[in-house]
């Protein structure tokens, strides 16, 4: 009886960990393929803030965004 409960609990924990790792991998792959923000969006945001963005600034922003993905 106790042995069966222990097996269920261990199986559940292993399932949760494996599910988390798989979903994390799939999400990272999707975000890399379809980034949520691109250069045009950065240019539009900087223009709305009243700044004229240079290509160097846009590249720096893109690099910093990719760092966290």
N, CA, C and O atoms as CSV, one atom per row, in Angstrom:
chain,resi,resn,atom,element,x,y,z
A,1,UNK,N,N,0.826,-1.191,0.000
A,1,UNK,CA,C,0.000,0.000,0.000
A,1,UNK,C,C,0.873,1.258,0.000
A,1,UNK,O,O,0.714,2.118,-0.867
A,2,UNK,N,N,1.775,1.371,0.946
A,2,UNK,CA,C,2.659,2.538,1.023
A,2,UNK,C,C,3.576,2.590,-0.193
A,2,UNK,O,O,3.892,3.666,-0.702
A,3,UNK,N,N,3.988,1.442,-0.641
A,3,UNK,CA,C,4.853,1.337,-1.822
A,3,UNK,C,C,4.142,1.888,-3.056
A,3,UNK,O,O,4.750,2.588,-3.866
A,4,UNK,N,N,2.850,1.570,-3.198
A,4,UNK,CA,C,2.083,2.052,-4.351
A,4,UNK,C,C,1.918,3.571,-4.321
A,4,UNK,O,O,2.043,4.231,-5.353
A,5,UNK,N,N,1.642,4.118,-3.159
A,5,UNK,CA,C,1.479,5.568,-3.012
A,5,UNK,C,C,2.787,6.271,-3.327
A,5,UNK,O,O,2.799,7.304,-3.995
A,6,UNK,N,N,3.880,5.711,-2.849
A,6,UNK,CA,C,5.194,6.296,-3.104
A,6,UNK,C,C,5.506,6.297,-4.599
A,6,UNK,O,O,6.046,7.277,-5.113
A,7,UNK,N,N,5.180,5.228,-5.294
A,7,UNK,CA,C,5.408,5.160,-6.740
A,7,UNK,C,C,4.576,6.208,-7.489
A,7,UNK,O,O,5.059,6.822,-8.439
A,8,UNK,N,N,3.347,6.405,-7.066
A,8,UNK,CA,C,2.478,7.404,-7.706
A,8,UNK,C,C,3.049,8.804,-7.489
A,8,UNK,O,O,3.100,9.602,-8.424
A,9,UNK,N,N,3.471,9.102,-6.284
A,9,UNK,CA,C,4.018,10.426,-5.971
A,9,UNK,C,C,5.310,10.664,-6.760
A,9,UNK,O,O,5.495,11.745,-7.321
A,10,UNK,N,N,6.189,9.690,-6.811
A,10,UNK,CA,C,7.445,9.832,-7.551
A,10,UNK,C,C,7.155,9.994,-9.044
A,10,UNK,O,O,7.778,10.819,-9.712
A,11,UNK,N,N,6.215,9.212,-9.562
A,11,UNK,CA,C,5.839,9.335,-10.975
A,11,UNK,C,C,5.264,10.701,-11.290
A,11,UNK,O,O,5.552,11.275,-12.340
A,12,UNK,N,N,4.456,11.221,-10.391
A,12,UNK,CA,C,3.874,12.548,-10.573
A,12,UNK,C,C,4.950,13.629,-10.587
A,12,UNK,O,O,4.916,14.527,-11.428
A,13,UNK,N,N,5.886,13.549,-9.680
A,13,UNK,CA,C,6.976,14.532,-9.621
A,13,UNK,C,C,7.827,14.464,-10.887
A,13,UNK,O,O,8.181,15.497,-11.455
A,14,UNK,N,N,8.153,13.259,-11.328
A,14,UNK,CA,C,8.947,13.108,-12.552
A,14,UNK,C,C,8.174,13.654,-13.748
A,14,UNK,O,O,8.758,14.314,-14.607
A,15,UNK,N,N,6.879,13.391,-13.816
A,15,UNK,CA,C,6.054,13.895,-14.906
A,15,UNK,C,C,6.002,15.411,-14.943
A,15,UNK,O,O,6.058,16.010,-16.017
A,16,UNK,N,N,5.895,16.030,-13.788
A,16,UNK,CA,C,5.855,17.498,-13.717
A,16,UNK,C,C,7.179,18.081,-14.194
A,16,UNK,O,O,7.186,19.039,-14.967
A,17,UNK,N,N,8.293,17.523,-13.748
A,17,UNK,CA,C,9.613,18.037,-14.140
A,17,UNK,C,C,9.836,17.867,-15.643
A,17,UNK,O,O,10.283,18.797,-16.314
A,18,UNK,N,N,9.530,16.695,-16.166
A,18,UNK,CA,C,9.723,16.449,-17.596
A,18,UNK,C,C,8.800,17.351,-18.417
A,18,UNK,O,O,9.225,17.906,-19.430
A,19,UNK,N,N,7.556,17.502,-17.998
A,19,UNK,CA,C,6.617,18.381,-18.698
A,19,UNK,C,C,7.091,19.821,-18.714
A,19,UNK,O,O,6.974,20.505,-19.731
A,20,UNK,N,N,7.626,20.286,-17.594
A,20,UNK,CA,C,8.145,21.651,-17.514
A,20,UNK,C,C,9.310,21.844,-18.473
A,20,UNK,O,O,9.366,22.840,-19.195
A,21,UNK,N,N,10.237,20.898,-18.483
A,21,UNK,CA,C,11.411,21.024,-19.353
A,21,UNK,C,C,11.024,20.999,-20.828
A,21,UNK,O,O,11.574,21.762,-21.623
A,22,UNK,N,N,10.095,20.140,-21.199
A,22,UNK,CA,C,9.656,20.067,-22.601
A,22,UNK,C,C,8.945,21.348,-22.998
A,22,UNK,O,O,9.210,21.889,-24.071
A,23,UNK,N,N,8.046,21.846,-22.156
A,23,UNK,CA,C,7.323,23.069,-22.503
A,23,UNK,C,C,8.265,24.273,-22.562
A,23,UNK,O,O,8.076,25.165,-23.389
A,24,UNK,N,N,9.262,24.303,-21.704
A,24,UNK,CA,C,10.252,25.389,-21.734
A,24,UNK,C,C,11.050,25.360,-23.035
A,24,UNK,O,O,11.290,26.402,-23.645
A,25,UNK,N,N,11.457,24.170,-23.453
A,25,UNK,CA,C,12.209,24.020,-24.700
A,25,UNK,C,C,11.361,24.457,-25.905
A,25,UNK,O,O,11.854,25.160,-26.788
A,26,UNK,N,N,10.112,24.050,-25.940
A,26,UNK,CA,C,9.230,24.402,-27.052
A,26,UNK,C,C,8.995,25.911,-27.079
A,26,UNK,O,O,8.993,26.521,-28.149
A,27,UNK,N,N,8.797,26.514,-25.906
A,27,UNK,CA,C,8.562,27.959,-25.843
A,27,UNK,C,C,9.789,28.742,-26.302
A,27,UNK,O,O,9.655,29.711,-27.049
A,28,UNK,N,N,10.981,28.336,-25.869
A,28,UNK,CA,C,12.203,29.022,-26.302
A,28,UNK,C,C,12.380,28.915,-27.804
A,28,UNK,O,O,12.755,29.889,-28.457
A,29,UNK,N,N,12.113,27.739,-28.358
A,29,UNK,CA,C,12.237,27.524,-29.798
A,29,UNK,C,C,11.256,28.412,-30.556
A,29,UNK,O,O,11.614,28.995,-31.579
A,30,UNK,N,N,10.022,28.521,-30.065
A,30,UNK,CA,C,9.013,29.363,-30.701
A,30,UNK,C,C,9.402,30.831,-30.629
A,30,UNK,O,O,9.264,31.557,-31.613
A,31,UNK,N,N,9.886,31.274,-29.480
A,31,UNK,CA,C,10.257,32.682,-29.320
A,31,UNK,C,C,11.454,33.045,-30.185
A,31,UNK,O,O,11.548,34.174,-30.667
A,32,UNK,N,N,12.363,32.110,-30.388
A,32,UNK,CA,C,13.510,32.372,-31.242
A,32,UNK,C,C,13.076,32.471,-32.704
A,32,UNK,O,O,13.595,33.291,-33.461
A,33,UNK,N,N,12.126,31.632,-33.088
A,33,UNK,CA,C,11.642,31.619,-34.465
A,33,UNK,C,C,10.718,32.813,-34.743
A,33,UNK,O,O,10.761,33.388,-35.831
A,34,UNK,N,N,9.893,33.183,-33.775
A,34,UNK,CA,C,8.934,34.282,-33.909
A,34,UNK,C,C,9.125,35.275,-32.770
A,34,UNK,O,O,8.365,35.263,-31.802
A,35,UNK,N,N,10.128,36.129,-32.879
A,35,UNK,CA,C,10.379,37.067,-31.777
A,35,UNK,C,C,9.198,38.011,-31.573
A,35,UNK,O,O,8.552,38.421,-32.537
A,36,UNK,N,N,8.918,38.353,-30.323
A,36,UNK,CA,C,7.772,39.207,-30.041
A,36,UNK,C,C,7.983,40.663,-30.465
A,36,UNK,O,O,7.018,41.418,-30.578
A,37,UNK,N,N,9.219,41.055,-30.696
A,37,UNK,CA,C,9.494,42.434,-31.100
A,37,UNK,C,C,10.583,42.400,-32.171
A,37,UNK,O,O,11.523,41.609,-32.097
A,38,UNK,N,N,10.437,43.269,-33.163
A,38,UNK,CA,C,11.434,43.315,-34.229
A,38,UNK,C,C,11.954,44.741,-34.385
A,38,UNK,O,O,11.569,45.633,-33.629
A,39,UNK,N,N,12.820,44.950,-35.356
A,39,UNK,CA,C,13.460,46.262,-35.527
A,39,UNK,C,C,12.452,47.359,-35.828
A,39,UNK,O,O,12.592,48.485,-35.350
A,40,UNK,N,N,11.443,47.037,-36.615
A,40,UNK,CA,C,10.439,48.050,-36.959
A,40,UNK,C,C,9.675,48.509,-35.712
A,40,UNK,O,O,9.364,49.692,-35.570
A,41,UNK,N,N,9.381,47.584,-34.828
A,41,UNK,CA,C,8.676,47.948,-33.598
A,41,UNK,C,C,9.552,48.822,-32.703
A,41,UNK,O,O,9.063,49.766,-32.083
A,42,UNK,N,N,10.827,48.512,-32.638
A,42,UNK,CA,C,11.748,49.319,-31.825
A,42,UNK,C,C,11.845,50.733,-32.396
A,42,UNK,O,O,11.822,51.711,-31.648
A,43,UNK,N,N,11.952,50.837,-33.714
A,43,UNK,CA,C,12.009,52.159,-34.344
A,43,UNK,C,C,10.737,52.944,-34.054
A,43,UNK,O,O,10.797,54.136,-33.751
A,44,UNK,N,N,9.585,52.284,-34.146
A,44,UNK,CA,C,8.316,52.968,-33.881
A,44,UNK,C,C,8.238,53.423,-32.428
A,44,UNK,O,O,7.786,54.535,-32.153
A,45,UNK,N,N,8.675,52.576,-31.490
A,45,UNK,CA,C,8.646,52.950,-30.073
A,45,UNK,C,C,9.547,54.148,-29.786
A,45,UNK,O,O,9.161,55.069,-29.066
A,46,UNK,N,N,10.746,54.123,-30.354
A,46,UNK,CA,C,11.672,55.233,-30.116
A,46,UNK,C,C,11.161,56.519,-30.762
A,46,UNK,O,O,11.341,57.604,-30.209
A,47,UNK,N,N,10.534,56.406,-31.912
A,47,UNK,CA,C,9.973,57.584,-32.574
A,47,UNK,C,C,8.828,58.165,-31.740
A,47,UNK,O,O,8.705,59.384,-31.621
A,48,UNK,N,N,7.994,57.300,-31.165
A,48,UNK,CA,C,6.894,57.764,-30.323
A,48,UNK,C,C,7.406,58.446,-29.061
A,48,UNK,O,O,6.748,59.333,-28.518
A,49,UNK,N,N,8.582,58.031,-28.595
A,49,UNK,CA,C,9.158,58.673,-27.404
A,49,UNK,C,C,9.852,59.987,-27.765
A,49,UNK,O,O,10.365,60.676,-26.884
A,50,UNK,N,N,9.872,60.335,-29.040
A,50,UNK,CA,C,10.454,61.600,-29.448
A,50,UNK,C,C,11.924,61.519,-29.791
A,50,UNK,O,O,12.608,62.542,-29.804
A,51,UNK,N,N,12.425,60.340,-30.065
A,51,UNK,CA,C,13.837,60.167,-30.423
A,51,UNK,C,C,13.931,59.676,-31.856
A,51,UNK,O,O,13.093,58.903,-32.321
A,52,UNK,N,N,14.937,60.125,-32.528
A,52,UNK,CA,C,15.225,59.627,-33.876
A,52,UNK,C,C,16.243,58.505,-33.734
A,52,UNK,O,O,17.420,58.768,-33.488
A,53,UNK,N,N,15.805,57.250,-33.887
A,53,UNK,CA,C,16.726,56.134,-33.638
A,53,UNK,C,C,17.724,55.937,-34.771
A,53,UNK,O,O,17.366,55.970,-35.948
A,54,UNK,N,N,18.973,55.732,-34.396
A,54,UNK,CA,C,19.982,55.364,-35.378
A,54,UNK,C,C,20.021,53.841,-35.467
A,54,UNK,O,O,19.507,53.145,-34.591
A,55,UNK,N,N,20.626,53.341,-36.517
A,55,UNK,CA,C,20.702,51.884,-36.680
A,55,UNK,C,C,21.507,51.244,-35.551
A,55,UNK,O,O,21.228,50.118,-35.138
A,56,UNK,N,N,22.496,51.966,-35.063
A,56,UNK,CA,C,23.311,51.460,-33.957
A,56,UNK,C,C,22.453,51.275,-32.700
A,56,UNK,O,O,22.572,50.262,-32.011
A,57,UNK,N,N,21.604,52.238,-32.408
A,57,UNK,CA,C,20.730,52.139,-31.245
A,57,UNK,C,C,19.749,50.983,-31.395
A,57,UNK,O,O,19.481,50.253,-30.441
A,58,UNK,N,N,19.222,50.827,-32.596
A,58,UNK,CA,C,18.279,49.737,-32.846
A,58,UNK,C,C,18.984,48.392,-32.660
A,58,UNK,O,O,18.421,47.475,-32.061
A,59,UNK,N,N,20.205,48.273,-33.166
A,59,UNK,CA,C,20.963,47.032,-33.020
A,59,UNK,C,C,21.262,46.735,-31.548
A,59,UNK,O,O,21.200,45.581,-31.122
A,60,UNK,N,N,21.583,47.770,-30.776
A,60,UNK,CA,C,21.840,47.576,-29.350
A,60,UNK,C,C,20.586,47.080,-28.631
A,60,UNK,O,O,20.661,46.196,-27.777
A,61,UNK,N,N,19.443,47.650,-28.979
A,61,UNK,CA,C,18.181,47.226,-28.360
A,61,UNK,C,C,17.855,45.778,-28.728
A,61,UNK,O,O,17.423,45.001,-27.876
A,62,UNK,N,N,18.062,45.418,-29.991
A,62,UNK,CA,C,17.788,44.050,-30.429
A,62,UNK,C,C,18.713,43.065,-29.714
A,62,UNK,O,O,18.281,41.986,-29.309
A,63,UNK,N,N,19.971,43.435,-29.560
A,63,UNK,CA,C,20.931,42.563,-28.875
A,63,UNK,C,C,20.521,42.371,-27.413
A,63,UNK,O,O,20.586,41.263,-26.882
A,64,UNK,N,N,20.099,43.460,-26.771
A,64,UNK,CA,C,19.708,43.346,-25.366
A,64,UNK,C,C,18.412,42.537,-25.217
A,64,UNK,O,O,18.229,41.850,-24.212
A,65,UNK,N,N,17.518,42.612,-26.198
A,65,UNK,CA,C,16.283,41.828,-26.144
A,65,UNK,C,C,16.592,40.343,-26.343
A,65,UNK,O,O,16.003,39.496,-25.673
A,66,UNK,N,N,17.497,40.026,-27.245
A,66,UNK,CA,C,17.841,38.626,-27.520
A,66,UNK,C,C,18.593,37.987,-26.365
A,66,UNK,O,O,18.580,36.768,-26.194
A,67,UNK,N,N,19.241,38.821,-25.584
A,67,UNK,CA,C,19.993,38.330,-24.430
A,67,UNK,C,C,19.076,37.646,-23.425
A,67,UNK,O,O,19.483,36.695,-22.757
A,68,UNK,N,N,17.833,38.129,-23.314
A,68,UNK,CA,C,16.899,37.594,-22.342
A,68,UNK,C,C,16.002,36.507,-22.907
A,68,UNK,O,O,15.136,36.004,-22.190
A,69,UNK,N,N,16.174,36.130,-24.153
A,69,UNK,CA,C,15.368,35.055,-24.739
A,69,UNK,C,C,16.099,33.760,-24.749
A,69,UNK,O,O,15.563,32.752,-25.208
